[in-house]
Amino acid sequence: MKTPEHLKYTETHEWVAAEADGTLTVGITDHAQEVLGDIVFLELPSAGKRYGQGEACAVIESVKAASDIYMPVAGTVLAANDDLVGSPQKVNADAYAAWLFRIKPDNARDADKLMNAAAYSTHAAK
Amino acid sequence: MLKTTPLNAVHRALGARMVDFGGWDMPVNYGSQIEEHHAVRRAAGMFDVSHMLAIDLVGAGARDFLRRALANNVDKLKLPGRALYSCMLNDAGGVVDDLIAYFFTDQSFRLVVNAGRAEVDLDWLDALRRRVGAAAEIAPRRDLALIAVQGPQARERVWQALPETCAATKTLPPFHSAQVGDWMVARTGYTGEDGFELVFPSARAVALWNAFIDIGVRPCGLGARDTLRLEAGMNLWGQDMDESVSPLDAGLAWTVDLAGARDFIGKGALLAHAQIRQMSGLMLAEKGGVLRRAQKVATAQGEGVITSGTYAPTLERSIALARLPLGVATGSPVEVAIRDRQLAAMVVQLPFVRHGKVLVTTMEEKS
């Protein structure tokens, strides 16, 4: 299981990258893709939509099951990785390269409160 | 504490993702379930199905007992080695389990039953044996391992790994088995592909599994087993039928011998309650998700429900088995509720795939 040091993580297995311009990039973790198995369908949020923290904003389906993706912090969707919809297996191939969407957080500091790599590793191993 | 097969440590060493499957610690995949699926359709894959139970029925009354216990007619089994798919029904006509019966001699049969139903089946068979006073012994064979080798190259690979079985199985027709010493080699399976199911002493399981790996047979988990059987239009007990469902409503009328004079358990109930549902194949016509168990299906004849659904790797689209109102014709458009949407699907003829070939026509190809 890969958990890059420079990312933040949620209990619901999203990763969050803080970009230099203050926006956040979101995907699902390597652990999540491994548990889901072969991913075959993605439904991503529309740009401009606002979600609260923990709100379901996307759907990911593997051969095995459907799962919701949750908003890591409250914010507005800036863009979704629509290229991924046509080749969802890229999430299995590299979960940290296959970003799902970018957001502008309501509060710049909210992402700091998410788990770091060490805490997430412990959480995922449970 | 989960039960384990003789291959448990081997699965773990191969990096399998393990799951609790009906109380058994079993591999769901060894990496990509889709690649495992393709290996079976295109070459050869193997499954550890040692969690399934072989039950031997031995005694002068063995055939008569099965004539009562099974909905399909064991009198179709005339040549030694012949296999028969059948449901075992309760008195209300519900499906206690589905199984394959192998005929060795009039005094000796073998049933291979679902793992999660094994204890229920044994209790049921034993109670039935007493009820009808059958002169047959029921012997569960937990000492045996089961490996299914499936795919267009499967038989070649078995002969390569087990040359001693070649002479007895070279001309074995589908749904027949041969005994080679204390091994049973059956040309049966649950994938829609050719292949063998091997039933043999557990002590040999690890060496055989490794021998198959060495000659390129791909280990496949229960995940691929499920997508393969669904593409092949085969039912799964607990999803597509159970103790509350008549085999007639589960698409299994072809396995139920209602016309004959033979009186089997559940026959009276089936005769008293006509079929009220039909089992149909569905194919999702648009993107928007994956068909799953319990999703509702809107048809012109009323509402139905999906009993098994998945993404089908061979078709690269989502398919399902659905229990629908009677009279929904093949080719009918239907709608399936997925999350907050109604998605278009089409009723198709089963099976979806057989021997590597797609048998259903997609809407795009039709229009």
Chai-1 contact restraints between the chains, C-beta under 6 A:
chainA,res_idxA,chainB,res_idxB,connection_type,confidence,min_distance_angstrom,max_distance_angstrom,comment,restraint_id
A,G37,B,Q33,contact,1.0,0.0,6.0,A-B,restraint_1
A,D38,B,S32,contact,1.0,0.0,6.0,A-B,restraint_2
A,D38,B,Q33,contact,1.0,0.0,6.0,A-B,restraint_3
A,D38,B,I34,contact,1.0,0.0,6.0,A-B,restraint_4
A,V40,B,Y311,contact,1.0,0.0,6.0,A-B,restraint_5
A,F41,B,G289,contact,1.0,0.0,6.0,A-B,restraint_6
A,F41,B,V290,contact,1.0,0.0,6.0,A-B,restraint_7
A,E61,B,V290,contact,1.0,0.0,6.0,A-B,restraint_8
A,V63,B,Q33,contact,1.0,0.0,6.0,A-B,restraint_9
A,V63,B,Y311,contact,1.0,0.0,6.0,A-B,restraint_10
